[in-house]
């Protein structure tokens, strides 16, 4: 894990989420493969897949803090509608990863306020057979600088 840049945060979140295995469960990568994307999926992405972004970046407690806050927003997409339970399980696994996230290997990152919720059926002209589950969290990140201060 590195907090050197937002790009490295995304890479860490993708790598670790796909490798995460919940107790008694299977890794997200067993179902998603490598189909977890930053900001948007490719036009021809196969279902199921996940997309997430880090939004509303801000410094905690004004400019006197080293802590950076991110609003994590992710979606698990699948079809057909009959995959709703399996899609919710994928989102639950992703949410469990975020709830247990505590990475101190190079800086510090953890998540709070983690939720997963199924979104309603889409209406025309959208594809009503598409299932989507929203995963939200607040990421608390202290940069790599913190590690160097304690050395």
SULGI-V229417 format. One record per residue. N is the residue number from 1. RES is the residue in one small letter. SS is DSSP state (H for helix, E for strand, L for the rest). PHI is phi as a letter, one per 20 degrees, with the letter a starting at -180 (none if undefined). OMEGA is omega in whole degrees, -180 to 180 (* if undefined). Layout:
# SULGI-V229417
n->{N	N}
res->{RES	RES}
ss->{SS	SS}
phi->{PHI	PHI}
omega->{OMEGA	OMEGA}
This chain:
# SULGI-V229417
n->{1	2	3	4	5	6	7	8	9	10	11	12	13	14	15	16	17	18	19	20	21	22	23	24	25	26	27	28	29	30	31	32	33	34	35	36	37	38	39	40	41	42	43	44	45	46	47	48	49	50	51	52	53	54	55	56	57	58	59	60	61	62	63	64	65	66	67	68	69	70	71	72	73	74	75	76	77	78	79	80	81	82	83	84	85	86	87	88	89	90	91	92	93	94	95	96	97	98	99	100	101	102	103	104	105	106	107	108	109	110	111	112	113	114	115	116	117	118	119	120	121	122	123	124	125	126	127	128	129	130	131	132	133	134	135	136	137	138	139	140	141	142	143	144	145	146	147	148	149	150	151}
res->{x	x	x	x	x	x	x	x	x	x	x	x	x	x	x	x	x	x	x	x	x	x	x	x	x	x	x	x	x	x	x	x	x	x	x	x	x	x	x	x	x	x	x	x	x	x	x	x	x	x	x	x	x	x	x	x	x	x	x	x	x	x	x	x	x	x	x	x	x	x	x	x	x	x	x	x	x	x	x	x	x	x	x	x	x	x	x	x	x	x	x	x	x	x	x	x	x	x	x	x	x	x	x	x	x	x	x	x	x	x	x	x	x	x	x	x	x	x	x	x	x	x	x	x	x	x	x	x	x	x	x	x	x	x	x	x	x	x	x	x	x	x	x	x	x	x	x	x	x	x	x}
ss->{L	L	L	L	L	H	H	H	H	H	H	H	H	H	H	H	H	H	H	L	L	L	L	L	L	L	L	H	H	H	H	H	L	L	L	E	E	E	L	L	L	L	L	L	L	L	L	L	E	E	E	E	E	E	E	E	E	E	E	L	L	H	H	H	L	L	E	E	E	E	E	E	E	E	E	E	E	E	E	L	H	H	H	H	H	H	H	H	H	H	H	H	H	H	H	H	H	H	H	H	L	E	E	L	L	L	L	E	E	E	E	E	E	E	E	E	E	E	L	L	L	L	L	L	L	L	L	L	L	E	E	E	E	E	E	E	E	E	E	E	E	E	L	L	H	H	H	H	H	H	L}
phi->{none	b	d	f	b	f	g	f	f	g	f	f	f	f	g	f	f	f	e	f	c	f	g	m	d	c	f	g	f	f	d	e	m	d	e	c	d	e	m	b	e	f	g	d	f	e	e	e	b	c	c	b	b	d	d	l	f	b	e	f	l	m	e	e	d	e	f	d	d	c	e	e	c	c	c	d	d	b	b	e	g	f	e	g	f	f	f	f	f	g	f	f	f	f	f	f	g	f	f	e	f	b	d	c	f	a	n	b	b	b	d	c	l	e	c	c	b	f	e	f	g	f	d	g	e	f	e	f	e	e	d	c	c	e	d	c	a	d	e	d	c	d	f	g	g	g	f	f	f	e	f}
omega->{174	178	-177	-177	177	179	179	175	178	-178	178	-179	178	-177	-175	178	-179	-180	-176	176	179	178	178	-177	178	-179	175	-178	178	180	-177	-171	177	-175	172	-169	175	174	-177	176	173	-177	-176	-178	178	176	-8	174	-180	178	177	177	174	-174	172	178	179	177	179	175	178	-175	-178	-177	174	-176	177	179	176	169	179	176	-179	178	169	-178	178	172	4	-177	-180	179	-178	-179	180	179	177	177	176	180	178	177	178	179	178	175	-178	179	-178	-178	171	-176	-179	-175	-178	-167	-179	177	172	-177	174	175	-177	176	172	180	176	179	-177	176	177	180	-179	14	179	-179	-177	178	-179	177	175	178	-179	175	-180	176	171	177	177	-174	169	-174	179	179	-180	179	-178	178	-177	-177	*}
